[in-house]
Amino acid sequence: MEAEGKPIGRRVFLGMLAAGGAGILWGAKASDALSRALRPVTERDSTGLTSLLPTAGRFRFYSVVGFSPHRSDDEYRLTVGGLVDRPQTLSLAELKALPSVRLVKDFQCVTGWRVPRVAWSGVPLSAVLDAAGVQPGAAALTFTSFDGTYTESLTLDQARRPDVMVAYAMEDKPISQAHGGPVRLYSAPMYGYKSCKWLDGIKLVPKVEPGYWEDQGYDVDAWIGKSNGRSDSPV
């Protein structure tokens, strides 16, 4: 954990202020969560932005569209397409029927805050890819969110890591709407913006296509400790 009060970079600070204007969520639920969790989050925060951001338990709410999108468990579908042999449209029940894994890892935001020892459960992304059958021309993946705006990317090698999953449980409970449920991407060795919330689409493509934040100057790979000039290290 970083020392309290360590400053963030100017570009990241300005970017977070812009994000605040465009879509960090406020409202009754966020205010309640803020009241419950302000002190512990402040103690862990090294960005100085706690007063600007509402919280969600041990986490912060982030949305680039200004609202928290919703899909019920019954309505949820994940499509897998692009350069695959067997395009998929998976319900939540079908995802849960695939081989699963549980990981306990720190969750690290590029702006400096960290939530230690978060339990994640879901399907290894590699298992989803194997079920679809990756074609030889595929070298990367793009991810879309049912917020209608957010996108992310991984290389095929990154996607096949054992610590990258399509997650449907967090801290041994179904992932809430606020946390990007019912299904989100979780990429343990990368900063949080790579873990696409409200995941509804995976597409295999010939090359990496930068995601929402990469288009605004953020690092494409986002390895923890290597992408922002600090000494963060994954746990």
C-alpha positions, 0 to 999 in steps of 0.5 A: 500500500502506498503512503497516504497523500502521495500525489497523482500525475497532472494528466490523471488528475485532470482526467479524473476531474473530467470523468467526474463531470461526465459520469462518476455516479452520485445519488442516494445509494452512492451517498449511503455508501459514502457515509458507511465507507468514507473513513476506511477509504480515506485511510487507503487513498493516496490520490487526494480525490476522496472528497470528489468521489462517492464510494461503493463499500470498499470501492468507488463508483465510476461510470463514463455515461453518468448512470449505472446501467442495469440488466437482470440476471434473466435478461443478461447475455454475453456475445462472443464473436469476430474471428471465432469458429463458433460464435456464442450468446451466453446467458448467466446460467450458461456462463456459470455452467462453464469451468470456474475459478476463484482468485483473491487479489488486490484491486488497484486503480491507476489513480492510486487507491487499492482495495486489498484481498478481493475475492473474485469468482468466474470463468477463466477468459481462456475457457470462454475462448476455447468454447468459441474456437479462436481462429488463426487470424485473431491476435487481440480481443475487444470488450464492450459494455452494456452502458453503450460507451465503454470499451476495452482491449487485451492481446490474445496472450493477455486474455489467456492468462490464468488471472484474467476472468469473466467474473460473476461474483465478487467477495463471494456474492453476485456482482452488484449493478454498481460494481459492473454486474451481473458480469464484468471482466476482471484482469488481475495484473492490470489497473482497474480500467482494464476490467470492463464493467457491465460486460456484454460483448467479446470480439476476436480481432486481428490487432489491438484496438485501444479502449475508451481510456486508451483513446484518451492517453492511458496506457494500453497494457496497464500493467500494475507498477509499470504504467504510471511511474509509481512503484505499485506492485500486484499482490 
